Amino acid sequence: MTDEHAPPGIDARTPSFARVYDYFLGGKDNFASDREVADLVMQFVPEAPVVAQGNRVAIERAVRHLAAQGITQFVDIGSGLPTSSNVHQYATETHPGAKVVYVDNDPIVLVHGRALLTEDGVASFIQGDLYEPEKIFTDPRLTRLIDLERPVGLILAAIIHHVPDEQDPRGTVMRLHEFLAPGSHIMLTHLHETGDDPRVEEAKKVLQSGLGGSYFRKAEQLLSFMDGLTVLEPGLAPCTAWRPAGPTGELEHPLHTQMAAILGRKDA
């Protein structure tokens, strides 16, 4: 997209998390302001796109695993812009009849998501705010597709690391637990504070100044988001090494350790 073709009501001068991520994935739904922030990050961490790509790998593995285990309903909060493959495609390829509701608060994401991801009886896209879960889970467009009395696969991919500490990220996730039936699963990916690469410190500064908040957190903080859930193997692991079953694989790049994935099951 060019700034001149921004949809009405969209400020192309203000960068967006979703559009920067789209740029890292090689997408075209971004503006100059988004590319400027992404390019600044890549000055310090040229391999930053591999982190975004690793995130997509973990999402696919989690969704296919859950669908194979009989989870046929998914809610993807903070879904971001559509990519070449998306949650409802992973789910329905593995389990025909699966249903998915995508949720995002970005107006551009909503426009593109409704145009490209909505599929009658299979996938729907709603506007919703992570901080207002009761509105998400009572939205009639969600409840028409998703039976909240049955298990749901909740996807929180690369969204909680945008919640600042003062907004209580753990509490934000814990409130989502309350809307899920026993047998539901929560899959979460998050920027991981490992201390492995000093260049990441400079990238953090760019993300903080350009986008207003991308928070790297340590393992114990990430595990706390799963309090009350059964964490499934292999526990917290780098995205490309994360598998819900079977051995972990070799890391394709050391910077993949900067994005971690975890999957938990609600037993009661």
C-alpha positions as CSV (number, residue, x, y, z in Angstrom):
1,M,0.0,0.0,0.0
2,T,1.0,3.6,-0.5
3,D,0.2,6.4,1.9
4,E,-2.0,7.9,-0.8
5,H,-4.2,4.8,-0.8
6,A,-4.7,4.5,2.9
7,P,-8.4,3.6,3.7
8,P,-10.5,6.5,5.2
9,G,-9.8,7.0,8.8
10,I,-6.3,5.3,8.8
11,D,-3.3,7.4,9.8
12,A,-0.5,6.1,7.5
13,R,2.0,8.3,9.3
14,T,1.7,6.2,12.5
15,P,3.4,2.8,12.4
16,S,1.4,-0.3,13.4
17,F,2.5,-3.5,15.0
18,A,0.6,-5.6,12.5
19,R,2.0,-3.7,9.4
20,V,5.6,-3.9,10.7
21,Y,5.1,-7.6,11.2
22,D,3.6,-7.9,7.7
23,Y,6.7,-6.2,6.3
24,F,9.0,-8.6,8.1
25,L,7.0,-11.5,6.5
26,G,7.4,-10.0,3.0
27,G,3.9,-8.7,2.8
28,K,2.7,-5.6,1.0
29,D,0.1,-4.3,3.4
30,N,2.3,-1.6,5.0
31,F,3.1,2.0,4.8
32,A,6.4,4.0,4.7
33,S,6.1,4.7,8.5
34,D,6.0,0.9,9.1
35,R,8.9,0.2,6.8
36,E,11.0,2.9,8.5
37,V,10.6,1.2,11.9
38,A,11.3,-2.2,10.5
39,D,14.3,-1.0,8.6
40,L,15.7,0.6,11.8
41,V,15.3,-2.7,13.7
42,M,17.1,-4.6,10.9
43,Q,20.0,-2.2,11.0
44,F,20.8,-3.7,14.4
45,V,19.3,-7.2,13.8
46,P,19.3,-7.9,10.1
47,E,17.8,-11.3,10.8
48,A,14.7,-9.9,12.5
49,P,12.4,-11.3,9.9
50,V,13.4,-14.9,10.9
51,V,11.8,-14.2,14.3
52,A,8.5,-13.3,12.6
53,Q,8.8,-16.4,10.3
54,G,9.5,-18.6,13.3
55,N,6.4,-17.3,15.0
56,R,4.3,-18.5,12.0
57,V,6.0,-21.9,12.2
58,A,4.9,-22.3,15.8
59,I,1.3,-21.2,15.1
60,E,1.0,-23.7,12.3
61,R,2.4,-26.6,14.4
62,A,0.1,-25.7,17.4
63,V,-3.0,-25.4,15.3
64,R,-2.4,-28.7,13.4
65,H,-1.5,-30.5,16.6
66,L,-4.7,-29.3,18.3
67,A,-6.9,-30.1,15.3
68,A,-5.4,-33.6,15.1
69,Q,-6.3,-34.0,18.8
70,G,-10.0,-33.1,18.1
71,I,-10.0,-29.4,18.8
72,T,-12.3,-28.0,16.1
73,Q,-12.8,-24.4,17.4
74,F,-10.2,-21.7,17.4
75,V,-10.1,-18.0,18.4
76,D,-7.1,-16.1,17.3
77,I,-6.7,-12.8,19.2
78,G,-4.4,-10.2,17.8
79,S,-4.4,-12.2,14.5
80,G,-2.7,-9.4,12.5
81,L,-2.9,-9.1,8.7
82,P,-3.6,-12.2,6.6
83,T,-0.6,-14.0,5.3
84,S,-0.2,-16.8,2.6
85,S,-1.4,-19.4,5.2
86,N,-3.6,-18.7,8.1
87,V,-5.2,-20.4,11.2
88,H,-8.4,-21.6,9.5
89,Q,-6.4,-23.1,6.6
90,Y,-4.1,-25.1,9.0
91,A,-7.2,-26.2,11.1
92,T,-9.5,-27.3,8.2
93,E,-6.7,-29.1,6.3
94,T,-6.1,-31.1,9.5
95,H,-9.7,-31.4,10.6
96,P,-12.4,-30.6,8.1
97,G,-15.2,-28.8,9.9
98,A,-13.0,-26.7,12.1
99,K,-14.1,-23.2,12.7
100,V,-12.0,-20.1,13.4
101,V,-12.8,-16.6,14.6
102,Y,-10.1,-14.0,14.1
103,V,-9.9,-10.9,16.4
104,D,-8.0,-7.7,16.1
105,N,-8.4,-4.0,17.0
106,D,-6.5,-2.6,14.1
107,P,-8.9,-1.0,11.5
108,I,-6.7,-2.0,8.6
109,V,-6.4,-5.5,9.8
110,L,-10.2,-5.6,10.1
111,V,-10.7,-4.4,6.5
112,H,-8.2,-7.0,5.0
113,G,-9.2,-9.8,7.4
114,R,-12.9,-9.5,6.5
115,A,-12.1,-9.4,2.8
116,L,-9.6,-12.2,2.7
117,L,-10.3,-14.5,5.7
118,T,-14.1,-14.6,6.1
119,E,-15.6,-17.9,4.9
120,D,-19.2,-18.6,5.6
121,G,-19.6,-21.2,8.3
122,V,-15.8,-21.6,8.6
123,A,-14.1,-18.4,9.5
124,S,-15.2,-15.0,10.7
125,F,-13.3,-11.8,11.6
126,I,-14.4,-9.4,14.4
127,Q,-13.0,-6.2,15.9
128,G,-12.1,-6.7,19.5
129,D,-9.8,-5.4,22.3
130,L,-7.6,-7.8,24.3
131,Y,-8.4,-5.7,27.4
132,E,-12.2,-6.3,26.9
133,P,-12.5,-10.1,26.7
134,E,-16.2,-10.1,27.7
135,K,-17.0,-8.1,24.5
136,I,-15.0,-10.6,22.4
137,F,-16.6,-13.7,23.8
138,T,-20.1,-12.3,23.7
139,D,-19.9,-10.9,20.2
140,P,-22.7,-12.6,18.2
141,R,-20.4,-13.2,15.2
142,L,-18.2,-15.2,17.5
143,T,-20.9,-17.1,19.3
144,R,-22.5,-18.1,16.0
145,L,-19.4,-20.1,15.1
146,I,-17.9,-21.0,18.4
147,D,-19.6,-23.0,21.1
148,L,-18.0,-21.8,24.3
149,E,-19.4,-24.8,26.2
150,R,-16.9,-26.9,24.2
151,P,-13.1,-26.8,24.1
152,V,-11.4,-24.0,22.2
153,G,-7.9,-23.4,20.9
154,L,-7.0,-19.9,21.9
155,I,-4.1,-18.4,19.9
156,L,-2.2,-15.5,21.5
157,A,0.7,-15.2,19.0
158,A,3.0,-12.2,19.3
159,I,0.4,-10.0,21.1
160,I,1.1,-10.2,24.9
161,H,4.6,-8.8,24.4
162,H,2.9,-5.6,23.4
163,V,1.1,-5.4,26.8
164,P,3.2,-3.1,29.1
165,D,3.9,-4.2,32.7
166,E,1.6,-1.5,34.1
167,Q,-1.3,-3.0,32.1
168,D,-0.7,-6.3,33.9
169,P,0.1,-8.8,31.1
170,R,-0.4,-11.8,33.4
171,G,-3.8,-10.6,34.6
172,T,-4.7,-9.9,31.0
173,V,-4.1,-13.5,30.0
174,M,-5.6,-14.9,33.1
175,R,-8.9,-13.1,32.4
176,L,-9.0,-14.9,29.0
177,H,-8.8,-18.3,30.8
178,E,-12.1,-17.6,32.4
179,F,-14.0,-17.8,29.1
180,L,-12.7,-21.2,28.1
181,A,-14.3,-24.5,28.7
182,P,-12.3,-27.4,30.3
183,G,-10.3,-29.1,27.6
184,S,-9.4,-25.8,25.9
185,H,-5.8,-24.9,25.1
186,I,-3.9,-21.6,25.0
187,M,-1.0,-21.3,22.6
188,L,1.2,-18.2,23.3
189,T,4.3,-16.8,21.6
190,H,6.2,-14.0,23.1
191,L,9.5,-12.1,22.7
192,H,11.9,-13.9,25.0
193,E,14.6,-12.2,27.1
194,T,17.5,-14.6,26.9
195,G,20.6,-12.3,27.0
196,D,22.0,-14.4,24.1
197,D,22.6,-11.5,21.6
198,P,23.7,-8.0,22.6
199,R,22.3,-6.6,19.3
200,V,18.8,-7.3,20.5
201,E,19.2,-4.5,23.1
202,E,19.4,-1.9,20.3
203,A,16.5,-3.4,18.5
204,K,14.5,-3.2,21.7
205,K,15.1,0.6,21.8
206,V,13.9,1.0,18.3
207,L,10.7,-1.0,18.9
208,Q,10.0,1.0,22.1
209,S,10.5,4.4,20.5
210,G,8.9,3.6,17.1
211,L,5.9,1.4,18.2
212,G,5.5,2.4,21.8
213,G,6.0,-1.0,23.3
214,S,7.5,-4.4,22.6
215,Y,8.5,-6.1,25.8
216,F,11.0,-8.9,26.0
217,R,10.3,-11.1,29.1
218,K,12.1,-13.8,31.0
219,A,11.1,-17.5,31.0
220,E,9.5,-17.3,34.5
221,Q,7.3,-14.4,33.4
222,L,6.1,-16.3,30.3
223,L,5.4,-19.5,32.3
224,S,3.3,-17.4,34.7
225,F,0.8,-16.8,31.9
226,M,0.0,-20.5,32.0
227,D,-0.7,-20.6,35.8
228,G,-3.6,-23.0,36.4
229,L,-3.0,-24.8,33.1
230,T,-1.1,-28.0,32.3
231,V,1.9,-27.0,30.2
232,L,2.4,-29.5,27.4
233,E,5.7,-30.7,26.1
234,P,8.3,-29.4,25.4
235,G,7.2,-26.5,27.7
236,L,8.6,-23.1,26.8
237,A,10.9,-23.4,23.8
238,P,12.1,-21.3,20.9
239,C,9.4,-21.1,18.2
240,T,11.2,-23.1,15.6
241,A,12.3,-25.8,18.1
242,W,8.8,-26.0,19.7
243,R,6.7,-29.1,19.1
244,P,3.7,-30.2,21.1
245,A,4.8,-33.8,20.6
246,G,8.0,-35.5,19.5
247,P,11.6,-34.3,19.8
248,T,12.7,-30.7,19.3
249,G,14.5,-29.8,16.1
250,E,17.7,-27.9,15.4
251,L,17.5,-24.1,15.5
252,E,17.8,-22.6,12.1
253,H,19.2,-19.4,13.4
254,P,20.4,-18.3,16.9
255,L,18.0,-15.3,16.9
256,H,15.1,-17.8,16.8
257,T,15.7,-18.0,20.6
258,Q,14.3,-14.4,20.8
259,M,10.7,-15.6,20.2
260,A,9.4,-18.5,22.4
261,A,6.3,-20.6,22.3
262,I,4.2,-22.4,24.9
263,L,1.0,-24.4,24.9
264,G,-1.2,-25.0,28.0
265,R,-4.3,-27.1,28.6
266,K,-7.2,-26.1,30.8
267,D,-8.2,-29.2,32.7
268,A,-10.9,-27.8,35.0
